[in-house]
Amino acid sequence: MAKRPEEKQAVDHGRRLAIAAGAGGLVWTGLIGRFAQLQLAKGRDYQDLAEENRVRLDLAPPERGEIIDRFGKPLASHRQAGRVTLVREQVGDVRATLRQIAKLIDLPPARQERIAREAVRQAPFVETLVARELTYEDFARMKLHAVELPGVAVEMGRTRSYPSGRDFAHMLGYVAKASQRDLVRLISAVVRDRLDPQQRQWLDAQGFDGSLHPAVIERRLPEDSEIRTSWRETRQRLNRLYQHPDMRIGRSGIERVCDSWLTGTPGSRRVVTNAAGRIINELDSSDLSPQSGRDVVISVDSRLQKAAIERFGKESGAAVVLDAETGDILALVSTPAFDPNSFVNGISQADYDELRGNDRSPLYHKAFDGIYPPGSTFKMVVATAALEAGVIDPDERVYCPGHYRFGNRTWHCWKRGGHGAMNMHEAIKQSCDTYFYEVSKRTGVEKIAEVSHRFGFGDSWALGMTGGAEGVVPDDAWKRQALGEPWYEGETLNYGIGQGYLTATPLQLALMTARIATEGRFVEPNLLVVGPAIEGEPHPAPQFEREILQRMKEAMFAVTSEWGGTARRAGELGVAGARMAGKTGTAQVRRISAEERASGVIANEDLERRLRDHALFVGYAPAEDPKYAVSVIVEHGGSGSRAAAPVARDIMAEALRLDSRRAPYVQRMAGRSAGAAPAKGAP
Amino acid sequence: MDVSVQVGTGSAGGLSFARSGLVRRLAQLPWGLVLFIVAIALIGTGMLHSVTHDNAAEADLPLKHLARFAVAFAVMIVLALVPLRYWMRLALPVYVMTVLLLVAVEFFGEMRGGAQRWLAIGPVNVQPSEFMKLALVLVLARYYHTALPKAGGRYLLHVPALALMLLPAALIFKQPDFGTTLALLASGGAIIFVAGLPWRVIALTGLIGATSVPVVYNYVLAEYQRERVDTFVEQIAGQSTDALGDGYQIEQAKIAVGSGGLRGKGYLKGTQSQLDYIPEQHTDFILTVVAEELGFFGASGLLLLWATIIGWGLYIAWRCQQLFGRLAAAGAVAMLGFYVVFNVGMVLGLLPVVGVPMPLVSYGGTAMLTVMAGFGVVLAADIHRKAPSSAHGWF
């Protein structure tokens, strides 16, 4: 009965076979389960997707509105340029086609390879950009040979262009190809608008941002919800729209904040297509003609802007010119700047790094986002606070020996030998620091802060462009919150000369000047003449005592016009006998040690550029009937009277010469879109 | 016992195999199984018609498919009638020759679609990797048939078997052909498993396999293979970023399958299928047409059909009294199962897109021939299941 080895093995194999069969059975169950999951549990979803696949929105991109200055000069418009695209499905061999094209226009092999790879990654029916900005000759040649290249389209495309180049870079911003981040932002905005407050709150609480792909976000939304349906619909529409080679999205500045106003409405119709994108039939024969975007008119006078930028030359800094009565921004200069045109089709990494690495920060909007210690330009605010508080009589004299002792520390006046006995008028005129140490000590931090707020410091305005710094108006509460320490009285002394924690933007300085010049009028900065309504918090109208501001004006007039004033040469403008009143400021960017004081403060010229003082000037003109207010900051320019005042004088002279407020705004309120929608796409 | 002797004398009688034996053996074929095989091929033909009927250039594909099936069917029947001892004799020479051909491909092969798989012998282009699938099954079965009774259950017994499997697998992987490599590992692995690879070794292999995944990913896989794996992982993780990009095919396939619902959209009425949304739909992705147009009923029906065939195959292996036949049948069935599982898994987005067709349904001649030859082996193992194991030597 001894078993043969073979038989013994056979039993074993049989078990193994049974195990294999069992494993197979499990796998089979899994596969059928997956079928059930896709077809039964999610069948409805996929049916929707299949329907969407088949039914496609055919979109015609709208023409983007222009941004024009107050007299109608286009600052952001567009130009036509030839462009070549291909559709993978229709060309067959992408690489061979690209080689064909390379015989007609310049298309290096490396670029061909990149395009081919991009084409393969995309859906077969989507157009892939081969070349843009063709020269006229290239365009003509391509057009001629296009018939031999099926699936290759040669057409005129629109490119956003900024004719003034750098002059308006920060204000206008720029457009770019929509990124994932942009799409998420756009979709969220559209979807949000359709939701009720409760759902809106829920959506906001999710904190979806550009780090997630819109399709991924969609999957995280509750299934079968209104939000999800809305999201999907919007995502598909916008995705498709922004795939068009002409479509750009506002990335910064006015282009971004006014994006929907400028963009307009795309033309659309629903068509049934096959995967190759061939239209098989039309579902609704709605009109395909798009609605062009509307124009934005801004209050800036481009001539003044240009002149101001030229006046800066190679210096870096900012300047703001306001209509002193209406608050219209006539010039908003931040220099150096970048060329927004280089961003439209994507800037190279090398160029971008160069912009970012530049120590004069060309990407930074200094006039609107830059915060600087206002230095002595702040003295009118301190003086106003002191007079309102009644802590000093304007004629009372404070003796300046060149320094001021408080506690066991010494504060220095910029003039080492001292100014002697100073009243308020003289102290502003000669910018005596000692006088203001004493006055600010008497006034106290809270009062100074309160008056600062009334002049517009520590505040920002929604002007229709991105950015807008608030700066810091420090007080006890602020310091406790920001630094966890109480306010020390010694710090009030620095406050008195516009140093310390206090910071302000050039726009705020111009606004302060306008409010002084108009003796307390409620002036607010304003940029958009025609454009979308910008949501922003309303600012209460500040109340001032007129006599006090008149006194400030007299002192500011003395600065530029009386013997001993710190900017005596800046008063004469040479335009119809008008004079400018103003105030200089020099903002220290480094700390001067006691030893350095003892051995003599190092002159600005001997310092490294980045350690030199900022030079500031604020002013208004004509002195007797103020129309314009100006603020100028020259970064690391040295003293305000030598570096900033002459620049301010020349800008102001140009402002008076152009006198832009006299002429009415351009009459283009409704934009070109109303009557003149292009008939493109219409049958 | 006496039955086997009887059959043994019958088949040993050489020429007596010719006439009366032929009819008898044909009658012995498991015709039910054959019927199922034909049914699947017919389903495939019908589905191909659905994909191609509106395109004049491709409209004759279903007929070609059917014609190829007819040829392959004949091959299957002929192979089924070959007694197992002939199979055994052929196993090693065929294997050695195929390995040589694979080496030849490495040096003289022709590049097609980025892979070196084809070898021109005179006017004929052959793809040795396709032969190898069968050759490996035969040689492993042959090896165990002789070695197992002698060696009993010793571990070292399996080392030569592993070598026999890994050598061609490595050669084919280098071509590169990921799908075929996996097919070899699946069918070879199945044979080694059934032959009795100890559980301890299986567990150890699994452990090593799992830990070597990063190594394989980083150093063994080619760039395009890595991309496929990446796409796949993104799909699984639900992070597929671009439905228009790399994940397009899988995404479209899932839409087609899911939108079929319970009953499907009706034959010739699938929007995804009819509007060409799915690339390679007449080959690797044909299952999407079944699922979209015939729904869950159709898709799971096809799967059940396959389950029946494979189960039947395993049953044949089980009842085969001869070790060679048993292992060869098991290997052939495993290969078949691998094809079905990988194809379905791929289409359903559960496995990476490695380019494995659905046997008998996808359009493509070589794969069909291989599969049908595999069935030939299974059928042969059934008809000759009672044949005594005559060969104890190597030839």
Chai-1 contact restraints between the chains, C-beta under 6 A:
chainA,res_idxA,chainB,res_idxB,connection_type,confidence,min_distance_angstrom,max_distance_angstrom,comment,restraint_id
A,P5,B,P149,contact,1.0,0.0,6.0,A-B,restraint_1
A,E6,B,P149,contact,1.0,0.0,6.0,A-B,restraint_2
A,D12,B,G196,contact,1.0,0.0,6.0,A-B,restraint_3
A,H13,B,V194,contact,1.0,0.0,6.0,A-B,restraint_4
A,G14,B,W318,contact,1.0,0.0,6.0,A-B,restraint_5
A,R16,B,V194,contact,1.0,0.0,6.0,A-B,restraint_6
A,L17,B,V194,contact,1.0,0.0,6.0,A-B,restraint_7
A,L17,B,L314,contact,1.0,0.0,6.0,A-B,restraint_8
A,L17,B,A317,contact,1.0,0.0,6.0,A-B,restraint_9
A,L17,B,W318,contact,1.0,0.0,6.0,A-B,restraint_10
A,A21,B,L314,contact,1.0,0.0,6.0,A-B,restraint_11
A,G24,B,G337,contact,1.0,0.0,6.0,A-B,restraint_12
A,V27,B,V341,contact,1.0,0.0,6.0,A-B,restraint_13
A,W28,B,A307,contact,1.0,0.0,6.0,A-B,restraint_14
A,L31,B,V344,contact,1.0,0.0,6.0,A-B,restraint_15
A,I32,B,S300,contact,1.0,0.0,6.0,A-B,restraint_16
A,I32,B,L303,contact,1.0,0.0,6.0,A-B,restraint_17
A,R34,B,L348,contact,1.0,0.0,6.0,A-B,restraint_18
A,F35,B,F296,contact,1.0,0.0,6.0,A-B,restraint_19
A,F35,B,A299,contact,1.0,0.0,6.0,A-B,restraint_20
A,F35,B,S300,contact,1.0,0.0,6.0,A-B,restraint_21
A,L38,B,V257,contact,1.0,0.0,6.0,A-B,restraint_22
A,L38,B,G258,contact,1.0,0.0,6.0,A-B,restraint_23
A,Q39,B,G258,contact,1.0,0.0,6.0,A-B,restraint_24
A,Q39,B,G260,contact,1.0,0.0,6.0,A-B,restraint_25
A,Q39,B,G261,contact,1.0,0.0,6.0,A-B,restraint_26
A,Q39,B,F296,contact,1.0,0.0,6.0,A-B,restraint_27
A,L40,B,F296,contact,1.0,0.0,6.0,A-B,restraint_28
A,K42,B,G258,contact,1.0,0.0,6.0,A-B,restraint_29
A,G43,B,G258,contact,1.0,0.0,6.0,A-B,restraint_30
A,G43,B,G261,contact,1.0,0.0,6.0,A-B,restraint_31
A,Y46,B,I255,contact,1.0,0.0,6.0,A-B,restraint_32
A,Y46,B,G258,contact,1.0,0.0,6.0,A-B,restraint_33
A,Y46,B,S259,contact,1.0,0.0,6.0,A-B,restraint_34
A,Q47,B,S259,contact,1.0,0.0,6.0,A-B,restraint_35
A,L49,B,I255,contact,1.0,0.0,6.0,A-B,restraint_36
A,A50,B,I255,contact,1.0,0.0,6.0,A-B,restraint_37
A,A50,B,S259,contact,1.0,0.0,6.0,A-B,restraint_38
A,A50,B,T271,contact,1.0,0.0,6.0,A-B,restraint_39
A,A50,B,Q272,contact,1.0,0.0,6.0,A-B,restraint_40
A,N53,B,Y277,contact,1.0,0.0,6.0,A-B,restraint_41
A,R54,B,T271,contact,1.0,0.0,6.0,A-B,restraint_42
A,R121,B,G245,contact,1.0,0.0,6.0,A-B,restraint_43
A,Q122,B,L244,contact,1.0,0.0,6.0,A-B,restraint_44
A,A123,B,L244,contact,1.0,0.0,6.0,A-B,restraint_45
A,A123,B,Y248,contact,1.0,0.0,6.0,A-B,restraint_46
A,H213,B,T241,contact,1.0,0.0,6.0,A-B,restraint_47
A,N274,B,L275,contact,1.0,0.0,6.0,A-B,restraint_48
A,N274,B,D276,contact,1.0,0.0,6.0,A-B,restraint_49
A,A275,B,L275,contact,1.0,0.0,6.0,A-B,restraint_50
A,A275,B,D276,contact,1.0,0.0,6.0,A-B,restraint_51
A,A275,B,Y277,contact,1.0,0.0,6.0,A-B,restraint_52
